[in-house]
Amino acid sequence: MAKSRNNLLGVGGQRKKLSRAEQQGAGSARGADRKAAEDKKQELVRKMRERAEAQAAATAGQTGEPTAEQNASPAQG
């Protein structure tokens, strides 16, 4: 016989256990650590993009190909 689908007791996961500090509204250090890690990641991504753009500009300059900035037409005023 098939299981009944009407009994949904226990469905929905478990709640995270809160520390005393979190219960009192102090928040967790984990949130601050995640924020710091995200900031570091964003900074690293920004640096990598800058290096990649500089590398692409240097490569384009050596081959004589115009860069995207040189291809852009000036705005009509």
MOPAC internal coordinates of N, CA, C and O (Angstrom, degrees):
PM7 1SCF
backbone

  N    0.0000 0     0.00 0     0.00 0    0    0    0
  C    1.4410 1     0.00 0     0.00 0    1    0    0
  C    1.5302 1   109.07 1     0.00 0    2    1    0
  O    1.2310 1   120.02 1   -39.70 1    3    2    1
  N    1.3011 1   117.57 1   140.30 1    3    2    1
  C    1.4659 1   122.54 1  -178.39 1    5    3    2
  C    1.5210 1   111.51 1   -72.66 1    6    5    3
  O    1.2310 1   121.02 1   -29.30 1    7    6    5
  N    1.3109 1   115.65 1   150.70 1    7    6    5
  C    1.4673 1   120.07 1   178.44 1    9    7    6
  C    1.5191 1   110.33 1   -70.06 1   10    9    7
  O    1.2310 1   121.14 1   -31.25 1   11   10    9
  N    1.3075 1   115.42 1   148.75 1   11   10    9
  C    1.4595 1   120.50 1   177.84 1   13   11   10
  C    1.5242 1   109.53 1   -74.41 1   14   13   11
  O    1.2310 1   119.88 1   -45.73 1   15   14   13
  N    1.2994 1   117.84 1   134.27 1   15   14   13
  C    1.4630 1   122.70 1   178.25 1   17   15   14
  C    1.5274 1   111.73 1   -94.90 1   18   17   15
  O    1.2310 1   120.26 1  -178.72 1   19   18   17
  N    1.3359 1   117.10 1     1.28 1   19   18   17
  C    1.4543 1   120.69 1  -177.44 1   21   19   18
  C    1.5183 1   113.08 1   -81.39 1   22   21   19
  O    1.2310 1   119.92 1   157.53 1   23   22   21
  N    1.3146 1   117.75 1   -22.47 1   23   22   21
  C    1.4490 1   121.51 1  -177.30 1   25   23   22
  C    1.5282 1   108.94 1   -92.27 1   26   25   23
  O    1.2310 1   119.81 1   -79.19 1   27   26   25
  N    1.3214 1   117.98 1   100.81 1   27   26   25
  C    1.4564 1   122.55 1  -177.13 1   29   27   26
  C    1.5238 1   112.31 1  -102.33 1   30   29   27
  O    1.2310 1   120.48 1  -158.36 1   31   30   29
  N    1.3165 1   116.68 1    21.64 1   31   30   29
  C    1.4536 1   120.19 1   179.74 1   33   31   30
  C    1.5306 1   109.97 1   -62.47 1   34   33   31
  O    1.2310 1   120.58 1   -51.32 1   35   34   33
  N    1.3102 1   116.49 1   128.68 1   35   34   33
  C    1.4557 1   120.56 1   178.59 1   37   35   34
  C    1.5141 1   114.03 1    90.50 1   38   37   35
  O    1.2310 1   119.58 1   176.22 1   39   38   37
  N    1.3078 1   118.40 1    -3.78 1   39   38   37
  C    1.4584 1   120.96 1   179.84 1   41   39   38
  C    1.5217 1   109.14 1   -82.72 1   42   41   39
  O    1.2310 1   120.11 1   -42.55 1   43   42   41
  N    1.2979 1   117.39 1   137.45 1   43   42   41
  C    1.4555 1   120.13 1   175.84 1   45   43   42
  C    1.5128 1   113.82 1   121.56 1   46   45   43
  O    1.2310 1   119.43 1  -176.18 1   47   46   45
  N    1.3123 1   118.69 1     3.82 1   47   46   45
  C    1.4495 1   120.92 1   175.81 1   49   47   46
  C    1.5141 1   113.08 1    87.04 1   50   49   47
  O    1.2310 1   121.44 1     6.40 1   51   50   49
  N    1.3107 1   114.85 1  -173.60 1   51   50   49
  C    1.4499 1   120.52 1  -177.89 1   53   51   50
  C    1.5166 1   109.80 1  -116.59 1   54   53   51
  O    1.2310 1   121.19 1   -27.09 1   55   54   53
  N    1.3098 1   115.33 1   152.91 1   55   54   53
  C    1.4587 1   120.03 1   176.70 1   57   55   54
  C    1.5170 1   109.80 1   -82.28 1   58   57   55
  O    1.2310 1   121.47 1   -31.46 1   59   58   57
  N    1.3086 1   114.79 1   148.54 1   59   58   57
  C    1.4585 1   120.92 1   176.75 1   61   59   58
  C    1.5193 1   108.91 1   -73.78 1   62   61   59
  O    1.2310 1   120.77 1   -42.02 1   63   62   61
  N    1.3176 1   116.13 1   137.98 1   63   62   61
  C    1.4586 1   120.35 1   176.87 1   65   63   62
  C    1.5221 1   108.78 1   -73.80 1   66   65   63
  O    1.2310 1   119.89 1   -50.58 1   67   66   65
  N    1.3111 1   117.82 1   129.42 1   67   66   65
  C    1.4545 1   122.32 1  -179.59 1   69   67   66
  C    1.5226 1   110.06 1   -94.97 1   70   69   67
  O    1.2310 1   121.29 1   -42.10 1   71   70   69
  N    1.3267 1   115.14 1   137.90 1   71   70   69
  C    1.4545 1   119.05 1   175.03 1   73   71   70
  C    1.5278 1   109.00 1   -75.30 1   74   73   71
  O    1.2310 1   120.43 1    -8.92 1   75   74   73
  N    1.3179 1   116.78 1   171.08 1   75   74   73
  C    1.4625 1   119.56 1   179.25 1   77   75   74
  C    1.5225 1   110.84 1   -62.11 1   78   77   75
  O    1.2310 1   120.44 1   139.63 1   79   78   77
  N    1.3307 1   116.76 1   -40.37 1   79   78   77
  C    1.4617 1   120.12 1  -179.86 1   81   79   78
  C    1.5249 1   110.78 1   -63.01 1   82   81   79
  O    1.2310 1   120.48 1   138.73 1   83   82   81
  N    1.3338 1   116.69 1   -41.27 1   83   82   81
  C    1.4643 1   120.26 1   179.21 1   85   83   82
  C    1.5188 1   111.26 1   -67.13 1   86   85   83
  O    1.2310 1   120.23 1   144.26 1   87   86   85
  N    1.3341 1   117.16 1   -35.74 1   87   86   85
  C    1.4548 1   120.81 1   178.73 1   89   87   86
  C    1.5244 1   111.03 1   -65.79 1   90   89   87
  O    1.2310 1   120.55 1   149.23 1   91   90   89
  N    1.3229 1   116.55 1   -30.77 1   91   90   89
  C    1.4575 1   121.27 1  -178.81 1   93   91   90
  C    1.5269 1   111.64 1   -88.80 1   94   93   91
  O    1.2310 1   120.28 1  -178.22 1   95   94   93
  N    1.3230 1   117.08 1     1.78 1   95   94   93
  C    1.4547 1   120.54 1   175.15 1   97   95   94
  C    1.5136 1   114.67 1    90.96 1   98   97   95
  O    1.2310 1   120.15 1  -169.43 1   99   98   97
  N    1.3261 1   117.31 1    10.57 1   99   98   97
  C    1.4590 1   119.81 1  -178.35 1  101   99   98
  C    1.5216 1   111.35 1   -77.28 1  102  101   99
  O    1.2310 1   119.76 1   161.42 1  103  102  101
  N    1.3028 1   118.06 1   -18.58 1  103  102  101
  C    1.4480 1   120.39 1  -178.15 1  105  103  102
  C    1.5145 1   110.78 1    80.96 1  106  105  103
  O    1.2310 1   120.56 1    -8.38 1  107  106  105
  N    1.2892 1   116.53 1   171.62 1  107  106  105
  C    1.4553 1   119.32 1  -177.28 1  109  107  106
  C    1.5166 1   110.94 1  -108.67 1  110  109  107
  O    1.2310 1   121.17 1   -26.62 1  111  110  109
  N    1.2962 1   115.37 1   153.38 1  111  110  109
  C    1.4624 1   120.47 1   174.93 1  113  111  110
  C    1.5234 1   109.80 1   -70.52 1  114  113  111
  O    1.2310 1   120.85 1   158.08 1  115  114  113
  N    1.3298 1   115.97 1   -21.92 1  115  114  113
  C    1.4537 1   120.41 1  -179.55 1  117  115  114
  C    1.5315 1   111.07 1   -61.70 1  118  117  115
  O    1.2310 1   120.49 1   139.54 1  119  118  117
  N    1.3359 1   116.67 1   -40.46 1  119  118  117
  C    1.4645 1   120.00 1   177.94 1  121  119  118
  C    1.5088 1   111.76 1   -62.32 1  122  121  119
  O    1.2310 1   120.21 1   138.74 1  123  122  121
  N    1.3299 1   117.20 1   -41.26 1  123  122  121
  C    1.4580 1   120.77 1   178.39 1  125  123  122
  C    1.5239 1   110.58 1   -66.67 1  126  125  123
  O    1.2310 1   120.43 1   141.86 1  127  126  125
  N    1.3297 1   116.79 1   -38.14 1  127  126  125
  C    1.4597 1   120.68 1   178.25 1  129  127  126
  C    1.5236 1   110.79 1   -64.97 1  130  129  127
  O    1.2310 1   120.50 1   139.60 1  131  130  129
  N    1.3132 1   116.64 1   -40.40 1  131  130  129
  C    1.4664 1   120.01 1   178.64 1  133  131  130
  C    1.5236 1   110.75 1   -64.89 1  134  133  131
  O    1.2310 1   120.69 1   139.42 1  135  134  133
  N    1.3292 1   116.29 1   -40.58 1  135  134  133
  C    1.4612 1   120.75 1   178.90 1  137  135  134
  C    1.5265 1   110.11 1   -62.89 1  138  137  135
  O    1.2310 1   120.49 1   135.60 1  139  138  137
  N    1.3364 1   116.66 1   -44.40 1  139  138  137
  C    1.4589 1   121.15 1   179.49 1  141  139  138
  C    1.5306 1   110.36 1   -63.34 1  142  141  139
  O    1.2310 1   120.42 1   138.56 1  143  142  141
  N    1.3197 1   116.79 1   -41.44 1  143  142  141
  C    1.4578 1   120.46 1   179.17 1  145  143  142
  C    1.5257 1   110.91 1   -65.01 1  146  145  143
  O    1.2310 1   120.41 1   139.59 1  147  146  145
  N    1.3281 1   116.83 1   -40.41 1  147  146  145
  C    1.4726 1   120.71 1   178.35 1  149  147  146
  C    1.5286 1   110.74 1   -64.87 1  150  149  147
  O    1.2310 1   120.56 1   139.45 1  151  150  149
  N    1.3279 1   116.54 1   -40.55 1  151  150  149
  C    1.4657 1   120.08 1   177.86 1  153  151  150
  C    1.5221 1   111.22 1   -62.74 1  154  153  151
  O    1.2310 1   120.45 1   137.46 1  155  154  153
  N    1.3260 1   116.74 1   -42.54 1  155  154  153
  C    1.4688 1   120.43 1   178.45 1  157  155  154
  C    1.5231 1   110.80 1   -62.99 1  158  157  155
  O    1.2310 1   121.09 1   138.92 1  159  158  157
  N    1.3249 1   115.51 1   -41.08 1  159  158  157
  C    1.4558 1   119.96 1   179.82 1  161  159  158
  C    1.5267 1   111.00 1   -63.74 1  162  161  159
  O    1.2310 1   120.33 1   135.75 1  163  162  161
  N    1.3312 1   116.98 1   -44.25 1  163  162  161
  C    1.4575 1   120.68 1   179.04 1  165  163  162
  C    1.5209 1   111.41 1   -62.13 1  166  165  163
  O    1.2310 1   120.59 1   139.86 1  167  166  165
  N    1.3270 1   116.48 1   -40.14 1  167  166  165
  C    1.4630 1   120.99 1   178.72 1  169  167  166
  C    1.5245 1   110.51 1   -64.95 1  170  169  167
  O    1.2310 1   120.24 1   137.79 1  171  170  169
  N    1.3274 1   117.14 1   -42.21 1  171  170  169
  C    1.4549 1   121.02 1   178.34 1  173  171  170
  C    1.5224 1   111.29 1   -63.52 1  174  173  171
  O    1.2310 1   120.31 1   137.32 1  175  174  173
  N    1.3234 1   117.01 1   -42.68 1  175  174  173
  C    1.4678 1   121.06 1   178.85 1  177  175  174
  C    1.5275 1   110.14 1   -62.88 1  178  177  175
  O    1.2310 1   120.43 1   138.63 1  179  178  177
  N    1.3376 1   116.79 1   -41.37 1  179  178  177
  C    1.4623 1   120.52 1   178.97 1  181  179  178
  C    1.5272 1   110.84 1   -62.04 1  182  181  179
  O    1.2310 1   120.31 1   135.55 1  183  182  181
  N    1.3266 1   117.02 1   -44.45 1  183  182  181
  C    1.4609 1   120.92 1   179.62 1  185  183  182
  C    1.5245 1   111.42 1   -63.85 1  186  185  183
  O    1.2310 1   120.95 1   139.06 1  187  186  185
  N    1.3357 1   115.80 1   -40.94 1  187  186  185
  C    1.4629 1   119.53 1   179.93 1  189  187  186
  C    1.5232 1   110.92 1   -64.81 1  190  189  187
  O    1.2310 1   120.21 1   140.19 1  191  190  189
  N    1.3412 1   117.20 1   -39.81 1  191  190  189
  C    1.4645 1   120.13 1   178.03 1  193  191  190
  C    1.5257 1   111.34 1   -64.51 1  194  193  191
  O    1.2310 1   120.91 1   138.43 1  195  194  193
  N    1.3363 1   115.87 1   -41.57 1  195  194  193
  C    1.4658 1   119.17 1   178.73 1  197  195  194
  C    1.5154 1   110.98 1   -62.28 1  198  197  195
  O    1.2310 1   120.51 1   137.38 1  199  198  197
  N    1.3309 1   116.63 1   -42.62 1  199  198  197
  C    1.4663 1   119.99 1   178.98 1  201  199  198
  C    1.5213 1   111.02 1   -64.67 1  202  201  199
  O    1.2310 1   120.76 1   138.58 1  203  202  201
  N    1.3458 1   116.15 1   -41.42 1  203  202  201
  C    1.4655 1   119.87 1   179.89 1  205  203  202
  C    1.5247 1   110.78 1   -64.35 1  206  205  203
  O    1.2310 1   120.48 1   138.89 1  207  206  205
  N    1.3449 1   116.69 1   -41.11 1  207  206  205
  C    1.4644 1   120.22 1   178.11 1  209  207  206
  C    1.5288 1   110.93 1   -65.03 1  210  209  207
  O    1.2310 1   120.58 1   138.67 1  211  210  209
  N    1.3326 1   116.50 1   -41.33 1  211  210  209
  C    1.4651 1   120.00 1   178.41 1  213  211  210
  C    1.5220 1   110.67 1   -64.46 1  214  213  211
  O    1.2310 1   120.71 1   139.26 1  215  214  213
  N    1.3259 1   116.26 1   -40.74 1  215  214  213
  C    1.4647 1   120.63 1   178.36 1  217  215  214
  C    1.5281 1   110.50 1   -64.31 1  218  217  215
  O    1.2310 1   120.50 1   137.19 1  219  218  217
  N    1.3316 1   116.65 1   -42.81 1  219  218  217
  C    1.4638 1   120.45 1   179.58 1  221  219  218
  C    1.5262 1   110.47 1   -65.49 1  222  221  219
  O    1.2310 1   120.22 1   140.90 1  223  222  221
  N    1.3239 1   117.19 1   -39.10 1  223  222  221
  C    1.4625 1   120.27 1   179.07 1  225  223  222
  C    1.5260 1   110.35 1   -66.93 1  226  225  223
  O    1.2310 1   120.24 1   140.35 1  227  226  225
  N    1.3183 1   117.15 1   -39.65 1  227  226  225
  C    1.4650 1   120.72 1   179.08 1  229  227  226
  C    1.5259 1   110.45 1   -66.62 1  230  229  227
  O    1.2310 1   120.61 1   139.38 1  231  230  229
  N    1.3281 1   116.44 1   -40.62 1  231  230  229
  C    1.4635 1   120.33 1   178.96 1  233  231  230
  C    1.5229 1   110.30 1   -66.68 1  234  233  231
  O    1.2310 1   120.30 1   137.37 1  235  234  233
  N    1.3276 1   117.04 1   -42.63 1  235  234  233
  C    1.4634 1   120.88 1   179.41 1  237  235  234
  C    1.5234 1   110.35 1   -66.60 1  238  237  235
  O    1.2310 1   120.19 1   144.69 1  239  238  237
  N    1.3158 1   117.24 1   -35.31 1  239  238  237
  C    1.4614 1   120.72 1   178.67 1  241  239  238
  C    1.5145 1   112.28 1   -67.35 1  242  241  239
  O    1.2310 1   120.30 1   145.69 1  243  242  241
  N    1.3252 1   117.04 1   -34.31 1  243  242  241
  C    1.4570 1   121.35 1   179.57 1  245  243  242
  C    1.5209 1   111.34 1   -73.60 1  246  245  243
  O    1.2310 1   119.91 1   145.06 1  247  246  245
  N    1.3285 1   117.78 1   -34.94 1  247  246  245
  C    1.4583 1   121.13 1  -177.34 1  249  247  246
  C    1.5194 1   111.73 1   -87.85 1  250  249  247
  O    1.2310 1   120.05 1   167.82 1  251  250  249
  N    1.3222 1   117.51 1   -12.18 1  251  250  249
  C    1.4519 1   120.82 1   179.74 1  253  251  250
  C    1.5093 1   113.96 1    85.17 1  254  253  251
  O    1.2310 1   119.83 1  -173.52 1  255  254  253
  N    1.3116 1   117.92 1     6.48 1  255  254  253
  C    1.4636 1   120.96 1   178.58 1  257  255  254
  C    1.5191 1   109.65 1   -78.90 1  258  257  255
  O    1.2310 1   119.78 1   -39.63 1  259  258  257
  N    1.3338 1   118.03 1   140.37 1  259  258  257
  C    1.4668 1   119.47 1   177.61 1  261  259  258
  C    1.5173 1   110.76 1   -71.34 1  262  261  259
  O    1.2310 1   120.35 1   -35.90 1  263  262  261
  N    1.3079 1   116.93 1   144.10 1  263  262  261
  C    1.4578 1   121.72 1   177.94 1  265  263  262
  C    1.5180 1   109.57 1   -82.84 1  266  265  263
  O    1.2310 1   120.26 1    -6.73 1  267  266  265
  N    1.2965 1   117.11 1   173.27 1  267  266  265
  C    1.4679 1   122.02 1  -179.86 1  269  267  266
  C    1.5161 1   110.65 1   -62.03 1  270  269  267
  O    1.2310 1   120.21 1   143.70 1  271  270  269
  N    1.3356 1   117.21 1   -36.30 1  271  270  269
  C    1.4630 1   120.18 1   179.17 1  273  271  270
  C    1.5216 1   111.04 1   -67.32 1  274  273  271
  O    1.2310 1   120.21 1   144.99 1  275  274  273
  N    1.3155 1   117.20 1   -35.01 1  275  274  273
  C    1.4584 1   120.48 1   179.75 1  277  275  274
  C    1.5251 1   110.79 1   -74.74 1  278  277  275
  O    1.2310 1   119.89 1   153.02 1  279  278  277
  N    1.3358 1   117.81 1   -26.98 1  279  278  277
  C    1.4518 1   121.83 1   179.15 1  281  279  278
  C    1.5247 1   112.45 1   -77.21 1  282  281  279
  O    1.2310 1   120.05 1   155.71 1  283  282  281
  N    1.3153 1   117.51 1   -24.29 1  283  282  281
  C    1.4589 1   121.38 1  -177.23 1  285  283  282
  C    1.5270 1   110.04 1   -66.30 1  286  285  283
  O    1.2310 1   120.85 1   -45.70 1  287  286  285
  N    1.3226 1   115.99 1   134.30 1  287  286  285
  C    1.4498 1   119.59 1   178.86 1  289  287  286
  C    1.5146 1   109.70 1   -84.78 1  290  289  287
  O    1.2310 1   119.70 1   -31.76 1  291  290  289
  N    1.3234 1   118.18 1   148.24 1  291  290  289
  C    1.4789 1   119.19 1   179.63 1  293  291  290
  C    1.5215 1   110.17 1   -67.78 1  294  293  291
  O    1.2310 1   121.25 1   -30.89 1  295  294  293
  N    1.3074 1   115.22 1   149.11 1  295  294  293
  C    1.4788 1   121.19 1  -178.39 1  297  295  294
  C    1.5210 1   109.86 1   -71.43 1  298  297  295
  O    1.2310 1   121.55 1   -39.49 1  299  298  297
  N    1.3286 1   114.64 1   140.51 1  299  298  297
  C    1.4605 1   120.29 1   177.49 1  301  299  298
  C    1.5175 1   108.86 1   -78.85 1  302  301  299
  O    1.2310 1   119.82 1   -48.83 1  303  302  301
  N    1.3286 1   117.95 1   131.17 1  303  302  301
  C    1.4523 1   119.65 1  -175.77 1  305  303  302
  C    1.4354 1   114.81 1  -111.73 1  306  305  303
  O    1.2310 1   120.10 1   180.00 1  307  306  305

